[in-house]
Amino acid sequence: MDSTGTLGQMAAHLGLDLVAVTLLTFGVFQPRHRRRELVPAYLALNVALFAVVAALGTVGKSGGLALGFGLFGVLSIVRLRSDAVQHQEVAYYFTTLVLGLLCGLPGLGLGVAAGLTAVLLLVVYGADHPRLYARERRAVVTLDAVYDDEEALCADLRRRLGEPFGWTVRQVDYVRDLTVVEVRYRQPAARASRASHGPLAAGAPARLTATEAKEPTPW
């Protein structure tokens, strides 16, 4: 294939990649999670990977394999350590990464790349839909009591939050009579309808205190 054909194919793949990552970030992620600071990171990661993979494809046998191993070696040491990044946002990180890799492969036909990209976008759209597990919440709760058994803790959490279905005790302070619990719970239907657009939106973490009379937590 001559240089004109190669550039045309690369431009078509780049256009597909830009459309896909734009739909992902501005059509799905931003309206649902409102994390504006992550949008440039997603776009930069996606386009940078596309550029690297497209460049590797033009190198071919004269070093492309070595550069490919170097690329994945660099990616393997990248770790998301910030507690502010939630699991859903990590999923978007890897989706933008895969989109860049798929669209950047020059040997992959445009139709195949477009089909795989559409499947990936549909899966992310459905898996992170707000109506899926709309009543499930996660919170870090500080209670002004120390509990002798988990049944008492579960009952207190149920009274404050809703039906708990999983929790982890992070800290027990016998001096100040405090218990810090990370809890996952199902919010009552009436309360969920009022809070659907509030700070405890689905999947969002919250820090509560016992005096705030929020929802319950498991042991």
N, C-alpha and C positions, 0 to 999 in steps of 0.2 A: 504494500500500500504506500503511495507517495505521501509526501509531507502534507499536501493539501487535504488528502483524505484523512490522514491521521489527525490533523487539527480539527477537521469537521466532526469526526467521531468524538474527539475529546470535548469539543464545545457542546455536543448533544448530551453527553454524559454529565458534563458540568451543569447544564441547564436542568437535567433531571434531578441532580443532587440538590441544587439550590431550591427547586420547587419542593422537594421532599422535606428538607430541613426547615424551610419556612413554614410549611404546614404543621410540622411537628412542634416547633417552638412557639409560633405566633397563633396557630390554630388550635393546638391542644394544650401544650404545657402552660403558657402564660395565662390564658383565661382561667385555668383550673387552680394553679398554684401561686400565682402572683409573685413570682421570684424574679424580678426584673434583672437582678445582678447576675443570674445564671444564664440569661439569654446570650450575652456575648461569648461566654465560655462555650456554650453548645455550638454556636455558629463557628467560632474560631477552631474548635476541635474538629468539627466536621470538614470544613474547607481545607484545613491543614492536612488532614489525613487523605482527603481526595487528591491534593496536590502531590503528596509523597507517593501514593500508590500509582497515580498516573505517570509520575517520573520514573518509578521502578519499572513500569510496563514498557517504557521506551528504551530503558537500558538493556533489557533482554539478557542474553547470556553473558554479556561482558560486565558482570558484577551485580545483576539484579537479584540473584539468590542471596548473596552475602548481605546486600542492603536490606532485603526482606527480613532476614534473621535479625539484623540490627534494629529494624523498626519494631518488631515484636518484642525484642529484648528491652527496648526503651519503654514500650507500653506496659510490659509486665511489672516494672518497678513503680509505676504510677499508682498511688493509693489515695483514696478519698478518706481523709482522717477527720474532717470537720464534723462535729456533732450537729452542726446546723444543717447539714445535708441529709435529707431523709432518704429512705429506701426507694421511694418513687422517683426522686430526683436522680439517684444513682442509675436507675433503669433508663432514664432519659439520656444520661451520659453515654451509656453503652449503645443505646439506639442511634444516637448521632454518630458514634464511632463506626458502627456497622454500616450505616448509610453511606458514610464517606468511603469505606472500603468497597462496598458493593458497586457504587457508581463510578469509582475510580479505576476499577479493573478494565483495562482496554480489551482483553480477550473475551469479556462477557458481552453478549449481544445487548443492544439497547432494549429490546423487548423483554428479554429475560430479566435484566436489571430493573426495568420498570415494574414487572410483575412481582418480583421479590420485595421491592420497595413498598409497593401497595399493600402486600401482605403484612409487612412489618408495621406500617402505619396503622392498619386496621387492628392489629393485635394490641398495640399500645393504646389506641383510642378506646377499645373495649375493656381492656384490663384495668385502665385507670379511670373508668367512667364514674362520675360522681354518684350515680344512682346505685352503683354496685357497693354493697356494704355501707350504705348511706348512714346507718345508725351506729356503726362501730366507731369507737373513739379510743385514743390513747392519751394518758395523762400521768404526770408525776405529782403525787399528792403527799403533802406533809400533814400528818394527823397529830393532834396534841394529846396522844395517849400511847402507851405501850401495851400490847395485847398478849395475853397468856396463851391463846390458841388461835388458829387461823379461822375458826368459825366466827369468833367475835369480830375479827378484822373484816372478814367477808360480809358480815351483816352490816357493819358500819359503812363499808364501801357501797353496798347495795342501797342503803338508805340515802347516801349522799349523791351517788352518781347514776346508778342503774344496775343492770345485771352484769356482774364481773365474770369474765371467762378466762382470765389469765393475769397473773401479777407476779412481780418480783420485789421483795423487800430490799431496798438499797441501803438503809441505815436504821439502826435502832439506838436511840439515845436515852439511857436510863436516868441520866442526871437531869435533863430537861423534859423528860417524858414526851419524846417525839418519835414518830415512826415515819420514815420516808418510803413511799411505795410507788413503783411504776406499774400502772394498771391498764389493762385493755378491757373494755366493757361495752355493753350494748345499751345505748341511750333509749329511754322510754320514747314511744312514738310521739306523744304530745310535745315533749321537750325537744325532740329532734326536729320537728316541724318549725319550731321557733328559732332554733339555733343553726339551721341549715346554712345560713349565710353569715354566721357569727364567727368569733375567734376560735371556736372548737369545731371547725369544719372537718369533714371526714378525713381521718388520717393525720390531722395536725396535732402536734404535741402541745400540752398545756401544763403549766405549773400552778397548782392549787394549794390552798391551805384548808385546814379543817373548819375554820370559821366561815369559809366561803360557801359551805354547804353544797359543793358540787357532787358529781357522780361517784359510784363505788369502785373498789379494786379488789382483785384476788390475792391470795397469799403467795 
